[in-house]
Amino acid sequence: VRGGVEALQSFAMSLPHGEGGSRASGGPGEAQSARPTPATEALEAGLTSGLKGLAASSVSVFLANQYWPAFRHGLNVSAKTALVVTPFFFNFFLDAEHQLAERRLSEYSRKGPERG
């Protein structure tokens, strides 16, 4: 997971500012912020939990297909594929959204409400 996150993070940082990349000062050769971007944190949280869900669901579907004839003959390939990938997407989007909301809340509480 770390290698994939680092590859996506380096791709995001190579994009011009405003297209997914977030630079500390905006300059191409200047130092970057020590804290990762909210999108990177959300991506990492989503991938971590999504891959756990994918591992559990793929093992479950494999075992059910192997040892349960009603499962093997009652569902087609599309249904079995959906049973494998749905937990990944659910966990990915849920944890990514929670991470974004948590980051937004911490930024808001750190800066305080705008007065005016």
N, C-alpha and C positions, 0 to 999 in steps of 0.2 A: 504494500500500500504506500509506503513512504517513497519508493522510487517513482511510482506513478504520480503521486502528489507533487514531488519535486519537479518532474517533467512538465506537468501542467502549470505549476507555479512559474517556471522559467519561461514557458510560452506566454503566460499572461503578462509577465513583466516585459516581454519583448514587444508587446503591443503598444501603440502610441497611447498617451494619456487620454483617458476618456473612453477607451475601447476595451476595458477590462484590466488594463495595467494601472497600477497606482504607484507613483513614485513619490518619495519623500519631498523632493523639491521640484520635480518635473524635468530636470535636466537629464540627458541621456547618460552622462558619465558620472553623475553625482551619487553620493551615498544614499542607500535606501533605508527606509525606516526599519527599526529592529523588530517591530511588531508586524506580523503578517496581515495582509488585507482581510477584510471581512469575507470576501468571496473565497479566499484560500482556506480560511478557517472552516467555512461552511462546507467546502468541497472535501476537506479532510474528514470532518465529522460525518458527512454523508457517506463517503466511501467506506469508512471504517465500519459503520453499522450496517451499511448495505451489503458489504461482502460477508459479514457474519450471517445475515439473513439468507444470502445466496448459498452459503455453505450448508446451513441447516436445511434449507428447502431442497437443495439438490440431493443431499444424502437421503432425506425423507422420501422423495419421489423415486429415487433409485431403489431403495429398499421396498417400498410399496409395490413398485413395478416387478421387482424380482420375486417377492414372496406372497403376493396377494393377487390371485388370478382375476378376481372381480375388478380390481383396479387396472390390471394390465389389459383386459379385454373391454372394459367399460368406458375407458377414456381414449380419445384419439391423441395423436402426437401434439396437436395444437393446445389441447387442454393441459397435457402434462408439461409442456413448455411454459404455459401461463402460470401453472402452479410453482414452477421453479423461479421465474423472473419477477413475479409480483411482489414477494417479500423484499427483494433487493430494492426495487423502486420505491416501495412504501417506506422502508427504513431510510433510504437515501434522502428522499424529499422531506420526511418528517424531521430527521436530525439536522439536515442542512437549514431548514426554516427555523428550528429552535436555536441553532447557533447564530443565525443572523439576527433573530429577535433578542437574544442575550447580548450580542455585541452592540446592537442599537440601544438597548436599555443601559448598558454600561457607559456608552458614549454620552447619552442624554444625561444620566445622573452625574457624570464627571463634569460636563459643561454647565449643567443647570438649565432650567427653562429660560427661554428668551423673554426679556421684559421689554414691553414697548407698546 
